Amino acid sequence: MVQAAQRGLAALLDGICRAALFISGIALLAMTGVVAYAVFGRFVLNDTPAWAESAAMLLMAWVIMGAAAVGVREGFHMGFDVLKAVLPAPIGRLFDVLSDLCITAFGIGMAWFTAELALEVTDTTLPTLGLNGAVEYLPLMLGGVLITLFGVERLLAHAAGMQAPADTHPTPILTDA
């Protein structure tokens, strides 16, 4: 029964992971378009759009946070890989758990503190975009939530004696090759 719940959670988080990567990809395409338009405006029209830099920075936050969260799920986050290679397997597994605990704690902190920052600036407006000031912190907050979810999934897999998600996918979403 625990394994069935684990598979159901993994399927749900697979969908969330793919959606985060899709949103990151769309944001990357949009950021490329915005930067290209800004360069065209500056050098061809001699009139740089004021909103382009702010929009590109906001889109970059979406790219980075979505991809970073997917990287946590796929096991590309920082860890103790070099140290694990020289240690016995049980101690190496302990370092896997320790690494996932650190990443999960980081995700919790990032989500919490960026939510606090967003609440502090809800009464402001981004001058060049005309958006609420909290919009700047939304990708960081959601990235923190996703990092936490994916970290918890990895910790639950460790607790159940199963392999972490990156080790169970025959074809990972991201590769380091």
For each residue, the residues with C-beta under 8 A, 3 or more apart:
1: 4 5
2: 5 6 160
3: 6 7 160 162
4: 1 7 8
5: 1 2 8 9
6: 2 3 9 10 156 157 160 162
7: 3 4 10 11
8: 4 5 11 12
9: 5 6 12 13 153 156
10: 6 7 13 14 153 165 168
11: 7 8 14 15
12: 8 9 15 16
13: 9 10 16 17 73 149 150 153 165
14: 10 11 17 18
15: 11 12 18 19
16: 12 13 19 20 146 149
17: 13 14 20 21 69 70 73 150 173
18: 14 15 21 22 173
19: 15 16 22 23
20: 16 17 23 24 66 69 70 146
21: 17 18 24 25 66 67 70 173 174
22: 18 19 25 26
23: 19 20 26 27 62 66
24: 20 21 27 28 62 63 64 65 66 67 70
25: 21 22 28 29
26: 22 23 29 30
27: 23 24 30 31 59 60 62 63 66
28: 24 25 31 32 59 63
29: 25 26 32 33
30: 26 27 33 34 59
31: 27 28 34 35 55 56 59 60 63
32: 28 29 35 36
33: 29 30 36 37
34: 30 31 37 38 52 55 56 59
35: 31 32 38 39 52 56
36: 32 33 39 40
37: 33 34 40 41 49 52
38: 34 35 41 42 48 49 52 53 56
39: 35 36 42 43
40: 36 37 43 44 45
41: 37 38 44 45 47 48 49 52
42: 38 39 45 46 47 48
43: 39 40 46
44: 40 41
45: 40 41 42
46: 42 43
47: 41 42
48: 38 41 42 52
49: 37 38 41 52
50: 128
51: 54 55 128 129
52: 34 35 37 38 41 48 49 55 56
53: 38 56 57 128
54: 51 57 58 126 128 129
55: 31 34 51 52 58 59 128 129
56: 31 34 35 38 52 53 59 60
57: 53 54 60 61
58: 54 55 61 62 129 135 136 139
59: 27 28 30 31 34 55 56 62 63
60: 27 31 56 57 63 64
61: 57 58 64 65 136 139 140
62: 23 24 27 58 59 65 66 139
63: 24 27 28 31 59 60 66 67
64: 24 60 61 67 68 139 143
65: 24 61 62 68 69 139 140 142 143 146
66: 20 21 23 24 27 62 63 69 70 139 143 146
67: 21 24 63 64 70 71 174
68: 64 65 71 72 143 147
69: 17 20 65 66 72 73 143 146 147 150
70: 17 20 21 24 66 67 73 74 150 173 174
71: 67 68 74 76 77 174
72: 68 69 75 76 77 103 107 146 147 150 151 154
73: 13 17 69 70 150 153 154 165 166 173
74: 70 71 165 166 169 172 173 174
75: 72 79 154 164 165 166 167
76: 71 72 166 174 176
77: 71 72 99 103
78: 99 103
79: 75 84 95 96 99
80: 83 84 92 95 96 98 99
81: 84 85
82: 85 86
83: 80 86 87 95
84: 79 80 81 87 92 95 96
85: 81 82 92
86: 82 83
87: 83 84 91 92 95
88: 91 92
89: 92 93
90: 93 94
91: 87 88 94 95
92: 80 84 85 87 88 89 95 96
93: 89 90 96 97 158
94: 90 91 97 98
95: 79 80 83 84 87 91 92 98 99
96: 79 80 84 92 93 99 100 158 164
97: 93 94 100 101 155 158
98: 80 94 95 101 102
99: 77 78 79 80 95 96 102 103
100: 96 97 103 104 151 154 155 158 164
101: 97 98 104 105 151 155
102: 98 99 105 106
103: 72 77 78 99 100 106 107 147 151 154
104: 100 101 107 108 147 148 151 152 154 155
105: 101 102 108 109
106: 102 103 109 110 147
107: 72 103 104 110 111 144 145 146 147 148 149 150 151
108: 104 105 111 112 144 148
109: 105 106 112 113 144
110: 106 107 113 114 140 141 143 144 147
111: 107 108 114 115 141 142 143 144 145 147 148
112: 108 109 115 116 144
113: 109 110 116 117
114: 110 111 117 118 137 140 141 144
115: 111 112 118 119 137 141
116: 112 113 119 120
117: 113 114 120 121 137
118: 114 115 121 122 134 136 137 138 141
119: 115 116 122 134
120: 116 117
121: 117 118 124 132 133 134 136 137
122: 118 119 132 133 134
123: 133
124: 121 132 133
125: 130 131 132 133
126: 54 129 130 131 132 133 135 136
127: 130
128: 50 51 53 54 55
129: 51 54 55 58 126 135
130: 125 126 127
131: 125 126 135
132: 121 122 124 125 126 135
133: 121 122 123 124 125 126 136
134: 118 119 121 122 137 138
135: 58 126 129 131 132 138
136: 58 61 118 121 126 133
137: 114 115 117 118 121 134 140 141
138: 118 134 135 141 142
139: 58 61 62 64 65 66 142 143
140: 61 65 110 114 137 143 144
141: 110 111 114 115 118 137 138 144 145
142: 65 111 138 139 145 146
143: 64 65 66 68 69 110 111 139 140 146 147
144: 107 108 109 110 111 112 114 140 141 147 148
145: 107 111 141 142 148 149
146: 16 20 65 66 69 72 107 142 143 149 150
147: 68 69 72 103 104 106 107 110 111 143 144 150 151
148: 104 107 108 111 144 145 151 152
149: 13 16 107 145 146 152 153
150: 13 17 69 70 72 73 107 146 147 153 154 165
151: 72 100 101 103 104 107 147 148 154 155
152: 104 148 149 155 156
153: 9 10 13 73 149 150 156 157 165
154: 72 73 75 100 103 104 150 151 157 158 164 165
155: 97 100 101 104 151 152 158 159
156: 6 9 152 153 159 160
157: 6 153 154 160 162 163 164 165
158: 93 96 97 100 154 155 161 162 164
159: 155 156
160: 2 3 6 156 157
161: 158
162: 3 6 157 158 168
163: 157 167 168
164: 75 96 100 154 157 158 167 168
165: 10 13 73 74 75 150 153 154 157 168 169
166: 73 74 75 76 169 172
167: 75 163 164
168: 10 162 163 164 165
169: 74 165 166 172 173
170:
171:
172: 74 166 169 175
173: 17 18 21 70 73 74 169
174: 21 67 70 71 74 76
175: 172
176: 76
177:
